[in-house]
Amino acid sequence: MQWTLVIPVKPLARAKSRLSDAAADGLRPGLALAFAQDTLAAALASPAVRDVAVVTDDALAGRELAALGARIVTDEPGGGLNAALAHGATAVRAQRPESPVAALNADLPALRPAELARVLDAAAEFPRAFLPDAAAIGTTLLAAGPGRELLPAFGTDSRARHRAGGAEELRLADVDSVRQDVDTAEDLRAALALGVGPRTAAATARLLIPGQ
């Protein structure tokens, strides 16, 4: 099974506010874009991924991610993360009604294509499934098989909310790169330890990250 991924990218000027202890305000937009670029590049290189739709209203992010091969879907609802994901899934299904769809975080700069394929292959066994983040509180991937609604419930305690909503929790070892999203300086250290993509490596070269 090959999946279409839906990746949400918020306006870069508002992205990654919790990284203020690691990056000056002027550097955070570039860092957020680098995360998204490395996430997209790794996703497109995964054998389980057919294509990627990026939902964003940010002009720069749209241009840069389209150049890497993403289909850009305008965030028409403007209603936040879950509305953007539902809109992206609807846009995908308008062209391919039976396509399996998975929502993927845009801040997975250490993402490995083979690990993503393992997660998606495991998700294919269930109508809906999700992967919890490294903190075991949030979610980095939510998948819906053919004919199934995505029903995203990202945000605070999304692991519990996705589980309560009937999605199967994937319990896989050795997929750390798919679980390690980046919200804080501690998260960024963990991603760097796993090994990040080239754009994130370049963007973080100028940062003074606490604990490094």
N, C-alpha and C positions, 0 to 999 in steps of 0.2 A: 504494500500500500504506500502510495506517495501522497504527501500532505501539502496543503496550502497553509502557510503560516500567516497569522495576522499580528503585526508588531505595532504597538502604539508609541508614538513619539510626541511628547508634549512640546509646546513652544520652548525653544532652547533657553531663552532668557529666564524662564521660571524653573528650569530643570535643576535637580540635584542640590537643592538648598541645604540639605543636611551635610553636604561636603564642605561647608564653610570653614571647618577646622583644618581642612587639607588644601583647599584651593581658594584663592581670592575670587571675589565675585566676577571679575572680568575673565577668569579662566574657566569657570564652571560651564558656560555654554559650549565651549570647545571640547571640554572633557565629556560632556553628555553626548555630543555629536560623535566623538571618537568611540564611545561605548557602543552607540547604535550602529556605526559603520562596521566595527569588528563583529558585533552580534550578527548583523545581516550577512556579512561575507562568509562567516562560518556556517550559518544556516543554509545559505545557497549551495555550499559545498557538501552538504550532507546528502547521502544517497536516498534518504527517506523523504526529502523535501522536493516537491515539484516546483513551487514558486512561493513568493512572499509578497503580501500586500502590507504596505506601511500606511497607517492612518495618522495623518498629521496635517496641521494647518501652518506649520513653520516652513517658510519658503526656502530657506537655506537647507534645512534638513531634507526637504522634499527633493531639491536638486541633487544634493550629494548622494542620497540613498537611491534615487532613480538611476544615477550614473553607475551604481554598483549592480543594478539589475532588478530593483524592487518596482512593483506597481504601486503608485501613490494614490491613496484614496483620501479625499478631502474629509476632514472631520466635521461633517455637516451638522450633526446634532449639537456639538459644543457642550455636551452634557457631562463631561468627565470621562474617566478611564473606561468604565464598564459600558457606557453608551457608545464610546468610540469603538470598542471591540465588537459589540453587537452590530454596529453599523458596518464595520469591516467584513465581518462574517456574512452579513446580508449581501454586500457587494460581490463577494466571492461566489456565493451560492446563486446569485442572479445569473451568472455565466455558466456555472457548473453545479447544478442543484445537488448532485450526489457526492460532491467533493468532501473528503474528510478535512476538517479545519482545526487548527490549533492556535491558540493565543500564546504568544511568547513575549517575555519581558524584553525591553530594548537595552537593558543594562547588564548584559552578560558578556563582558569583554574577554573572558577566558574561555568562551564556548568552544568545544571541540566537535567537529562534524560527526565523528563516529559515536560519541556519547549521546548527542542529540538523536541520532538514528536509533540507538538502543531504547531511549525513552519513548520515541514515537512508535517503534515496533511493539513495545509493551502496551502502550495506550491503545493500539489497534485491537487488543483483545477485549475491550470494554466499550459500551456505548458512549460513556463520558469518563474521562480520567484526568487526574492532575498530578503534578510533581511539586511537593513542598520545597520552599527555599532552604538555604543552608541554616537559617535560624529556626527552622521548623515551626514557623508562625505564619508566614506568607506563602505565596504560590509563584512559581516562575513559568509554569506551562499548564495550560488547560486545553484538553483535546476533546473533540466531538466527532464521532464517526459519521459515516454517510447517513443522511436523513435525520440526524440528531441536532438539536439546538445546542449552541455553545453555552448559553446561560452563565455568563461571567459574573463573578462575585468578588472581584479583586478589591484590595483595600485592607483595612485593619482586620487581622485575624482571618484572612482569606482561606487559610488551610482549613480551619474549622467550618467556615461557611460553605466552601466547595464540598466538603465531606457531608455536611448536613443537607446539601442540595442534591445528593445522590451520586456525585462523581466518585469514582474509585481512586483511592490514594495509591500511587505507584511507590513501591518500596524497593528501590534498586540501589545496589552498591556501585561504587566507581563511576558515578555520573556527576561528580562534584562540579564540573564546569557548567552544567546545566542548572545547578542549584544556586551557584554563587552570584547573586545579583549584588549591585553596589549602591548603597544609600549613604553609608558613613565611611569615615577614614579607615575604620577597622575592616569593613567589607572590602575596601580597595586594597588594603594590605593582603587580605586573603586571596583576592583575585590575582594580584601581582605574584604571589607565591605559587599559584597554579600555573601562571604564565599567560600573559594577555596578548591580544593581537597587536599588530604593528602600529596602528593608529593610536591606540591607548598607550602603548609603550612610549611613543613620541610625545603624547600630550601630558603624560605624567613625569616626564624627565625633568620638568622645571618645578615640580611640586616638592614641598617639604612635608612629608606625611608623618604625623606623630607616631612614634614607635618604630620607625625605620632607621 
